[in-house]
C-alpha cells in the first residue's frame, strides 16, 4: 500500500502505534521527537498530528503539543 504523501504515511504509522498501545492514552507526542525518530522534517509530522486530531486519536493542546 503506497501513501500519496509523507504525512499520510506518518499518520498511518502513528495511528498503528496508538492503537497498539505503543503510545498510551495521555502520552504526549512531541513533534520534534517524532520528526527525529522518523527521520523527517517537522512539517509532515504536524500535518499527520492534525489528521489524527480530526480522527479523535489525539488532542492538540496549546503549549503542550499532541496528547493521545
C-alpha positions, 0 to 999 in steps of 0.5 A: 500500500503506497501513501500519496504523501509523507504525512499520510504515511506518518499518520498511518504509522502513528495511528498503528502505534496508538492503537497498539498501545505503543503510545498510551492514552495521555502520552504526549507526542512531541513533534520534534521527537517524532520528526527525529525518530522518523527521520523527517522534517517537522512539517509532515509530522504536524500535518499527520498530528492534525489528521489524527486530531480530526480522527479523535486519536489525539488532542492538540493542546496549546503549549503542550503539543499532541496528547493521545 
